[in-house]
Amino acid sequence: MMSRLLAICSIMLLVTSIHANASQSTDLAAVSSIRDAMSGSIATAWTGTDCCTWPGIVCHPETLRVTDIVLRAGDSPSSDLQSEKLDLTIDLTGLISDSLCQLDQLNTLIVTDWNRISGGIPSCITSLSRLRILDLSGNKISGEIPADIGKLSQLVVLNLADNEITGSIPPSVAGLSNVKLLDLSNNKLSGEIPSEFGKMSMLSRAILSGNELSGSIPDSCAGLSRMADLDLSANQISGSIPDWIGAMPVLSCLNLNSNQLSGEIPASLFGNKGLSHVDLSRNSLEGTVPDSFSAENYYLSLNLSYNKLSGEIPKSMQLVKYMGALDLEGNNFDA
């Protein structure tokens, strides 16, 4: 009986070992394909049969499966990711291979600031269910954001800033319920912000500036109780500033400059004691500035310039605890 049990255990260990080796081989083939789709210093640094020793790659200490790929341009030689073997001051060029999608244990993908990485985001990337950080900022990536990006339910950081991405923000983005940082700035995105954007309940920073987004600010965003930094500047956002923005409990930075916003500034906005940076400049806001400032307000910057504001500058503005930079230029205030 004992000999049979030992035999079964041996077979199970053998099967497990074979499976592990096969998975490691799959990872090696995948990262080799990623390397082959690029050129530059990576071609000479990613060599050998043990990809876990390659600079910029991290493997699980027990399974030896690839869990992280981190390639930041200009990383210092003291990086924890063995960048001393890879001169990260030399530009990488090429594409992000869809072989990436074979790395089913991947938690982190950071390929940033190379400026010459181009092509599209592989649509199969949404199959990487363990992915928590996706940062492809500072490249020349084009095409659209994968339509089913919301399948990445474990994602905490989604940063696609400073690329050439077109199309609209997919409605499925509302499924990214764990995302804390969403940065899609400085692309060529168009269309409206998805109506259910506010379902991203953990979101604390939403940076969508420098695109061609239109439509109004979705009312669903009123439920973003963790939102600290909202930047929709340099788009074509229209409509009025919603009253609920002033009630966002931890909002610190609000940047809506260079849009097509109209109507009056809601009184609740300056009643928010946590706001320290507010930029509403270069819109078509009209009416008077709400007289709702108090001694609890602390502004590092307040910019209301180049609108159609009129009337008197509110006396309560003199009560604020601190006013760093104040810009009211280009309005029609009473002398």
MILO-901615 format. One record per residue (C-alpha): residue in one letter; chain; x, y, z. Coordinates in nm, 2 decimals. Layout:
N
+--------+--------+--------+--------+--------+
! residu ! chaine !     px !     py !     pz !
+--------+--------+--------+--------+--------+
!      a !      A !      X !      Y !      Z !
...
+--------+--------+--------+--------+--------+
//
This chain:
335
+--------+--------+--------+--------+--------+
! residu ! chaine !     px !     py !     pz !
+--------+--------+--------+--------+--------+
!      m !      A !   0.00 !   0.00 !   0.00 !
!      m !      A !   0.28 !   0.24 !   0.09 !
!      s !      A !   0.47 !   0.16 !  -0.23 !
!      r !      A !   0.15 !   0.24 !  -0.43 !
!      l !      A !   0.11 !   0.58 !  -0.25 !
!      l !      A !   0.48 !   0.67 !  -0.31 !
!      a !      A !   0.44 !   0.58 !  -0.67 !
!      i !      A !   0.13 !   0.80 !  -0.71 !
!      c !      A !   0.31 !   1.09 !  -0.53 !
!      s !      A !   0.61 !   1.05 !  -0.76 !
!      i !      A !   0.38 !   1.06 !  -1.07 !
!      m !      A !   0.21 !   1.37 !  -0.94 !
!      l !      A !   0.54 !   1.54 !  -0.88 !
!      l !      A !   0.66 !   1.45 !  -1.23 !
!      v !      A !   0.34 !   1.58 !  -1.39 !
!      t !      A !   0.37 !   1.90 !  -1.19 !
!      s !      A !   0.73 !   1.94 !  -1.29 !
!      i !      A !   0.66 !   1.88 !  -1.66 !
!      h !      A !   0.37 !   2.14 !  -1.65 !
!      a !      A !   0.60 !   2.39 !  -1.47 !
!      n !      A !   0.88 !   2.34 !  -1.73 !
!      a !      A !   0.63 !   2.37 !  -2.01 !
!      s !      A !   0.50 !   2.70 !  -1.87 !
!      q !      A !   0.85 !   2.84 !  -1.82 !
!      s !      A !   0.93 !   2.74 !  -2.18 !
!      t !      A !   0.61 !   2.92 !  -2.30 !
!      d !      A !   0.72 !   3.23 !  -2.11 !
!      l !      A !   1.07 !   3.22 !  -2.26 !
!      a !      A !   0.93 !   3.19 !  -2.61 !
!      a !      A !   0.69 !   3.48 !  -2.54 !
!      v !      A !   0.95 !   3.72 !  -2.41 !
!      s !      A !   1.19 !   3.62 !  -2.69 !
!      s !      A !   0.91 !   3.72 !  -2.94 !
!      i !      A !   0.87 !   4.05 !  -2.76 !
!      r !      A !   1.25 !   4.11 !  -2.79 !
!      d !      A !   1.24 !   4.01 !  -3.16 !
!      a !      A !   0.97 !   4.27 !  -3.23 !
!      m !      A !   1.19 !   4.54 !  -3.10 !
!      s !      A !   1.54 !   4.66 !  -3.18 !
!      g !      A !   1.80 !   4.85 !  -2.97 !
!      s !      A !   1.99 !   4.75 !  -2.66 !
!      i !      A !   1.72 !   4.49 !  -2.57 !
!      a !      A !   1.84 !   4.26 !  -2.86 !
!      t !      A !   2.18 !   4.20 !  -2.70 !
!      a !      A !   2.07 !   4.21 !  -2.33 !
!      w !      A !   1.78 !   3.96 !  -2.36 !
!      t !      A !   1.99 !   3.65 !  -2.44 !
!      g !      A !   2.03 !   3.30 !  -2.30 !
!      t !      A !   1.77 !   3.04 !  -2.19 !
!      d !      A !   1.69 !   3.19 !  -1.84 !
!      c !      A !   1.47 !   3.49 !  -1.91 !
!      c !      A !   1.43 !   3.54 !  -1.53 !
!      t !      A !   1.78 !   3.69 !  -1.53 !
!      w !      A !   1.71 !   3.93 !  -1.82 !
!      p !      A !   1.71 !   4.30 !  -1.72 !
!      g !      A !   1.37 !   4.44 !  -1.68 !
!      i !      A !   1.20 !   4.10 !  -1.61 !
!      v !      A !   1.09 !   3.97 !  -1.28 !
!      c !      A !   0.98 !   3.61 !  -1.22 !
!      h !      A !   0.80 !   3.45 !  -0.93 !
!      p !      A !   1.06 !   3.31 !  -0.69 !
!      e !      A !   0.90 !   2.96 !  -0.68 !
!      t !      A !   0.73 !   2.90 !  -1.01 !
!      l !      A !   0.98 !   3.10 !  -1.21 !
!      r !      A !   0.69 !   3.24 !  -1.42 !
!      v !      A !   0.73 !   3.59 !  -1.56 !
!      t !      A !   0.53 !   3.83 !  -1.34 !
!      d !      A !   0.66 !   4.18 !  -1.43 !
!      i !      A !   0.82 !   4.35 !  -1.73 !
!      v !      A !   0.95 !   4.70 !  -1.66 !
!      l !      A !   1.13 !   4.89 !  -1.93 !
!      r !      A !   1.15 !   5.26 !  -1.85 !
!      a !      A !   1.37 !   5.48 !  -2.07 !
!      g !      A !   1.65 !   5.63 !  -1.86 !
!      d !      A !   1.62 !   5.39 !  -1.57 !
!      s !      A !   1.93 !   5.42 !  -1.35 !
!      p !      A !   2.18 !   5.14 !  -1.32 !
!      s !      A !   2.08 !   5.09 !  -0.96 !
!      s !      A !   1.73 !   4.97 !  -1.06 !
!      d !      A !   1.59 !   4.67 !  -0.87 !
!      l !      A !   1.52 !   4.52 !  -1.21 !
!      q !      A !   1.88 !   4.45 !  -1.31 !
!      s !      A !   1.89 !   4.74 !  -1.56 !
!      e !      A !   2.27 !   4.75 !  -1.52 !
!      k !      A !   2.27 !   4.48 !  -1.80 !
!      l !      A !   2.06 !   4.70 !  -2.03 !
!      d !      A !   2.15 !   5.06 !  -2.14 !
!      l !      A !   1.81 !   5.21 !  -2.10 !
!      t !      A !   1.94 !   5.55 !  -2.23 !
!      i !      A !   1.94 !   5.40 !  -2.58 !
!      d !      A !   1.60 !   5.41 !  -2.76 !
!      l !      A !   1.41 !   5.09 !  -2.81 !
!      t !      A !   1.21 !   5.08 !  -3.14 !
!      g !      A !   0.95 !   4.85 !  -3.28 !
!      l !      A !   0.62 !   4.71 !  -3.18 !
!      i !      A !   0.46 !   4.54 !  -2.87 !
!      s !      A !   0.42 !   4.18 !  -2.98 !
!      d !      A !   0.10 !   4.00 !  -2.92 !
!      s !      A !   0.31 !   3.72 !  -2.78 !
!      l !      A !   0.29 !   3.92 !  -2.46 !
!      c !      A !  -0.06 !   3.77 !  -2.41 !
!      q !      A !   0.10 !   3.42 !  -2.35 !
!      l !      A !   0.24 !   3.56 !  -2.02 !
!      d !      A !  -0.07 !   3.46 !  -1.82 !
!      q !      A !   0.09 !   3.53 !  -1.48 !
!      l !      A !   0.19 !   3.89 !  -1.57 !
!      n !      A !   0.11 !   4.15 !  -1.30 !
!      t !      A !   0.30 !   4.45 !  -1.44 !
!      l !      A !   0.37 !   4.58 !  -1.78 !
!      i !      A !   0.56 !   4.91 !  -1.80 !
!      v !      A !   0.72 !   5.01 !  -2.13 !
!      t !      A !   0.75 !   5.39 !  -2.10 !
!      d !      A !   0.91 !   5.70 !  -2.25 !
!      w !      A !   1.08 !   5.53 !  -2.55 !
!      n !      A !   0.91 !   5.76 !  -2.80 !
!      r !      A !   0.97 !   5.51 !  -3.08 !
!      i !      A !   0.77 !   5.22 !  -2.97 !
!      s !      A !   0.48 !   5.22 !  -3.22 !
!      g !      A !   0.19 !   5.01 !  -3.35 !
!      g !      A !  -0.12 !   4.92 !  -3.16 !
!      i !      A !  -0.20 !   4.78 !  -2.82 !
!      p !      A !  -0.25 !   4.40 !  -2.87 !
!      s !      A !  -0.62 !   4.33 !  -2.84 !
!      c !      A !  -0.55 !   4.01 !  -2.66 !
!      i !      A !  -0.40 !   4.20 !  -2.37 !
!      t !      A !  -0.74 !   4.19 !  -2.20 !
!      s !      A !  -0.69 !   3.82 !  -2.15 !
!      l !      A !  -0.42 !   3.89 !  -1.89 !
!      s !      A !  -0.65 !   3.86 !  -1.59 !
!      r !      A !  -0.38 !   3.91 !  -1.33 !
!      l !      A !  -0.26 !   4.24 !  -1.47 !
!      r !      A !  -0.25 !   4.52 !  -1.21 !
!      i !      A !  -0.03 !   4.78 !  -1.38 !
!      l !      A !  -0.04 !   4.87 !  -1.75 !
!      d !      A !   0.18 !   5.17 !  -1.83 !
!      l !      A !   0.27 !   5.23 !  -2.20 !
!      s !      A !   0.30 !   5.61 !  -2.17 !
!      g !      A !   0.54 !   5.82 !  -2.37 !
!      n !      A !   0.56 !   5.62 !  -2.69 !
!      k !      A !   0.40 !   5.65 !  -3.03 !
!      i !      A !   0.14 !   5.38 !  -2.99 !
!      s !      A !  -0.16 !   5.43 !  -3.22 !
!      g !      A !  -0.49 !   5.26 !  -3.29 !
!      e !      A !  -0.77 !   5.23 !  -3.04 !
!      i !      A !  -0.79 !   5.12 !  -2.68 !
!      p !      A !  -0.91 !   4.76 !  -2.68 !
!      a !      A !  -1.30 !   4.76 !  -2.67 !
!      d !      A !  -1.31 !   4.51 !  -2.38 !
!      i !      A !  -1.04 !   4.68 !  -2.17 !
!      g !      A !  -1.29 !   4.65 !  -1.88 !
!      k !      A !  -1.21 !   4.28 !  -1.85 !
!      l !      A !  -0.89 !   4.37 !  -1.67 !
!      s !      A !  -1.08 !   4.38 !  -1.34 !
!      q !      A !  -0.76 !   4.36 !  -1.13 !
!      l !      A !  -0.60 !   4.67 !  -1.29 !
!      v !      A !  -0.50 !   4.94 !  -1.05 !
!      v !      A !  -0.30 !   5.17 !  -1.29 !
!      l !      A !  -0.39 !   5.23 !  -1.66 !
!      n !      A !  -0.15 !   5.49 !  -1.81 !
!      l !      A !  -0.16 !   5.53 !  -2.19 !
!      a !      A !  -0.06 !   5.90 !  -2.18 !
!      d !      A !   0.15 !   6.08 !  -2.45 !
!      n !      A !   0.08 !   5.85 !  -2.74 !
!      e !      A !  -0.12 !   5.87 !  -3.06 !
!      i !      A !  -0.42 !   5.67 !  -2.96 !
!      t !      A !  -0.74 !   5.74 !  -3.15 !
!      g !      A !  -1.11 !   5.64 !  -3.13 !
!      s !      A !  -1.33 !   5.68 !  -2.82 !
!      i !      A !  -1.29 !   5.57 !  -2.46 !
!      p !      A !  -1.45 !   5.23 !  -2.46 !
!      p !      A !  -1.77 !   5.20 !  -2.24 !
!      s !      A !  -1.62 !   4.89 !  -2.09 !
!      v !      A !  -1.38 !   5.11 !  -1.90 !
!      a !      A !  -1.65 !   5.13 !  -1.64 !
!      g !      A !  -1.57 !   4.77 !  -1.54 !
!      l !      A !  -1.22 !   4.88 !  -1.41 !
!      s !      A !  -1.35 !   4.89 !  -1.06 !
!      n !      A !  -1.01 !   4.87 !  -0.90 !
!      v !      A !  -0.83 !   5.14 !  -1.10 !
!      k !      A !  -0.69 !   5.42 !  -0.89 !
!      l !      A !  -0.50 !   5.60 !  -1.17 !
!      l !      A !  -0.64 !   5.65 !  -1.52 !
!      d !      A !  -0.42 !   5.86 !  -1.74 !
!      l !      A !  -0.52 !   5.89 !  -2.11 !
!      s !      A !  -0.38 !   6.24 !  -2.16 !
!      n !      A !  -0.22 !   6.38 !  -2.47 !
!      n !      A !  -0.36 !   6.14 !  -2.73 !
!      k !      A !  -0.62 !   6.18 !  -3.01 !
!      l !      A !  -0.92 !   6.04 !  -2.83 !
!      s !      A !  -1.26 !   6.17 !  -2.94 !
!      g !      A !  -1.63 !   6.12 !  -2.85 !
!      e !      A !  -1.79 !   6.15 !  -2.52 !
!      i !      A !  -1.67 !   6.03 !  -2.18 !
!      p !      A !  -1.86 !   5.70 !  -2.11 !
!      s !      A !  -2.19 !   5.77 !  -1.92 !
!      e !      A !  -2.10 !   5.50 !  -1.66 !
!      f !      A !  -1.75 !   5.64 !  -1.60 !
!      g !      A !  -1.85 !   5.69 !  -1.23 !
!      k !      A !  -1.86 !   5.31 !  -1.17 !
!      m !      A !  -1.48 !   5.32 !  -1.14 !
!      s !      A !  -1.54 !   5.34 !  -0.76 !
!      m !      A !  -1.17 !   5.33 !  -0.66 !
!      l !      A !  -1.06 !   5.61 !  -0.90 !
!      s !      A !  -0.85 !   5.88 !  -0.74 !
!      r !      A !  -0.68 !   6.04 !  -1.04 !
!      a !      A !  -0.85 !   6.08 !  -1.38 !
!      i !      A !  -0.62 !   6.26 !  -1.63 !
!      l !      A !  -0.79 !   6.29 !  -1.97 !
!      s !      A !  -0.65 !   6.62 !  -2.08 !
!      g !      A !  -0.51 !   6.70 !  -2.43 !
!      n !      A !  -0.76 !   6.50 !  -2.64 !
!      e !      A !  -1.07 !   6.58 !  -2.85 !
!      l !      A !  -1.33 !   6.46 !  -2.60 !
!      s !      A !  -1.67 !   6.62 !  -2.63 !
!      g !      A !  -2.01 !   6.61 !  -2.46 !
!      s !      A !  -2.08 !   6.69 !  -2.10 !
!      i !      A !  -1.92 !   6.57 !  -1.77 !
!      p !      A !  -2.12 !   6.25 !  -1.69 !
!      d !      A !  -2.34 !   6.27 !  -1.38 !
!      s !      A !  -2.23 !   5.92 !  -1.28 !
!      c !      A !  -1.90 !   6.09 !  -1.17 !
!      a !      A !  -2.08 !   6.23 !  -0.87 !
!      g !      A !  -2.02 !   5.89 !  -0.70 !
!      l !      A !  -1.64 !   5.91 !  -0.73 !
!      s !      A !  -1.59 !   5.96 !  -0.36 !
!      r !      A !  -1.21 !   5.89 !  -0.38 !
!      m !      A !  -1.14 !   6.14 !  -0.66 !
!      a !      A !  -0.86 !   6.37 !  -0.57 !
!      d !      A !  -0.74 !   6.49 !  -0.91 !
!      l !      A !  -0.97 !   6.55 !  -1.21 !
!      d !      A !  -0.82 !   6.69 !  -1.52 !
!      l !      A !  -1.03 !   6.73 !  -1.84 !
!      s !      A !  -0.84 !   7.03 !  -1.97 !
!      a !      A !  -0.78 !   7.10 !  -2.34 !
!      n !      A !  -1.07 !   6.91 !  -2.48 !
!      q !      A !  -1.41 !   7.01 !  -2.62 !
!      i !      A !  -1.62 !   6.94 !  -2.31 !
!      s !      A !  -1.94 !   7.14 !  -2.32 !
!      g !      A !  -2.24 !   7.20 !  -2.10 !
!      s !      A !  -2.22 !   7.34 !  -1.75 !
!      i !      A !  -2.01 !   7.26 !  -1.45 !
!      p !      A !  -2.22 !   7.02 !  -1.24 !
!      d !      A !  -2.32 !   7.12 !  -0.89 !
!      w !      A !  -2.20 !   6.79 !  -0.75 !
!      i !      A !  -1.83 !   6.87 !  -0.82 !
!      g !      A !  -1.83 !   7.09 !  -0.52 !
!      a !      A !  -1.94 !   6.80 !  -0.30 !
!      m !      A !  -1.67 !   6.56 !  -0.40 !
!      p !      A !  -1.52 !   6.49 !  -0.05 !
!      v !      A !  -1.15 !   6.46 !  -0.13 !
!      l !      A !  -1.11 !   6.66 !  -0.45 !
!      s !      A !  -0.79 !   6.86 !  -0.44 !
!      c !      A !  -0.72 !   6.95 !  -0.81 !
!      l !      A !  -0.98 !   7.04 !  -1.07 !
!      n !      A !  -0.86 !   7.14 !  -1.41 !
!      l !      A !  -1.13 !   7.21 !  -1.67 !
!      n !      A !  -0.94 !   7.48 !  -1.87 !
!      s !      A !  -0.96 !   7.52 !  -2.25 !
!      n !      A !  -1.30 !   7.36 !  -2.31 !
!      q !      A !  -1.64 !   7.48 !  -2.42 !
!      l !      A !  -1.81 !   7.50 !  -2.08 !
!      s !      A !  -2.08 !   7.75 !  -2.03 !
!      g !      A !  -2.33 !   7.86 !  -1.77 !
!      e !      A !  -2.25 !   7.98 !  -1.42 !
!      i !      A !  -2.00 !   7.85 !  -1.17 !
!      p !      A !  -2.19 !   7.65 !  -0.91 !
!      a !      A !  -2.17 !   7.81 !  -0.56 !
!      s !      A !  -2.08 !   7.47 !  -0.41 !
!      l !      A !  -1.75 !   7.47 !  -0.59 !
!      f !      A !  -1.59 !   7.73 !  -0.37 !
!      g !      A !  -1.76 !   7.58 !  -0.07 !
!      n !      A !  -1.54 !   7.28 !  -0.11 !
!      k !      A !  -1.27 !   7.33 !   0.15 !
!      g !      A !  -1.03 !   7.07 !   0.01 !
!      l !      A !  -0.97 !   7.22 !  -0.33 !
!      s !      A !  -0.62 !   7.37 !  -0.36 !
!      h !      A !  -0.58 !   7.39 !  -0.74 !
!      v !      A !  -0.87 !   7.51 !  -0.96 !
!      d !      A !  -0.84 !   7.60 !  -1.33 !
!      l !      A !  -1.16 !   7.70 !  -1.52 !
!      s !      A !  -0.98 !   7.93 !  -1.76 !
!      r !      A !  -1.05 !   7.97 !  -2.13 !
!      n !      A !  -1.42 !   7.86 !  -2.13 !
!      s !      A !  -1.74 !   8.05 !  -2.18 !
!      l !      A !  -1.85 !   8.07 !  -1.82 !
!      e !      A !  -2.07 !   8.36 !  -1.74 !
!      g !      A !  -2.25 !   8.53 !  -1.45 !
!      t !      A !  -2.09 !   8.63 !  -1.13 !
!      v !      A !  -1.83 !   8.45 !  -0.92 !
!      p !      A !  -2.01 !   8.29 !  -0.63 !
!      d !      A !  -1.97 !   8.47 !  -0.30 !
!      s !      A !  -1.91 !   8.14 !  -0.12 !
!      f !      A !  -1.54 !   8.16 !  -0.01 !
!      s !      A !  -1.45 !   8.12 !   0.35 !
!      a !      A !  -1.15 !   8.13 !   0.59 !
!      e !      A !  -1.12 !   7.75 !   0.54 !
!      n !      A !  -1.03 !   7.78 !   0.17 !
!      y !      A !  -0.66 !   7.73 !   0.09 !
!      y !      A !  -0.57 !   7.79 !  -0.28 !
!      l !      A !  -0.23 !   7.73 !  -0.43 !
!      s !      A !  -0.38 !   7.84 !  -0.76 !
!      l !      A !  -0.72 !   7.97 !  -0.87 !
!      n !      A !  -0.75 !   8.05 !  -1.24 !
!      l !      A !  -1.08 !   8.19 !  -1.38 !
!      s !      A !  -0.93 !   8.39 !  -1.67 !
!      y !      A !  -1.07 !   8.43 !  -2.02 !
!      n !      A !  -1.43 !   8.36 !  -1.96 !
!      k !      A !  -1.74 !   8.59 !  -1.97 !
!      l !      A !  -1.76 !   8.65 !  -1.60 !
!      s !      A !  -1.90 !   8.98 !  -1.48 !
!      g !      A !  -2.02 !   9.17 !  -1.17 !
!      e !      A !  -1.81 !   9.23 !  -0.86 !
!      i !      A !  -1.53 !   9.02 !  -0.74 !
!      p !      A !  -1.68 !   8.86 !  -0.43 !
!      k !      A !  -1.58 !   9.01 !  -0.10 !
!      s !      A !  -1.56 !   8.67 !   0.06 !
!      m !      A !  -1.25 !   8.60 !  -0.15 !
!      q !      A !  -1.06 !   8.82 !   0.10 !
!      l !      A !  -1.14 !   8.57 !   0.37 !
!      v !      A !  -0.95 !   8.27 !   0.23 !
!      k !      A !  -0.67 !   8.14 !   0.45 !
!      y !      A !  -0.42 !   8.14 !   0.16 !
!      m !      A !  -0.43 !   8.25 !  -0.20 !
!      g !      A !  -0.12 !   8.16 !  -0.41 !
!      a !      A !  -0.17 !   8.24 !  -0.78 !
!      l !      A !  -0.50 !   8.42 !  -0.87 !
!      d !      A !  -0.58 !   8.49 !  -1.23 !
!      l !      A !  -0.90 !   8.67 !  -1.32 !
!      e !      A !  -0.78 !   8.83 !  -1.65 !
!      g !      A !  -0.99 !   8.85 !  -1.96 !
!      n !      A !  -1.34 !   8.88 !  -1.80 !
!      n !      A !  -1.59 !   9.17 !  -1.76 !
!      f !      A !  -1.57 !   9.24 !  -1.39 !
!      d !      A !  -1.68 !   9.58 !  -1.25 !
!      a !      A !  -1.40 !   9.83 !  -1.20 !
+--------+--------+--------+--------+--------+
//
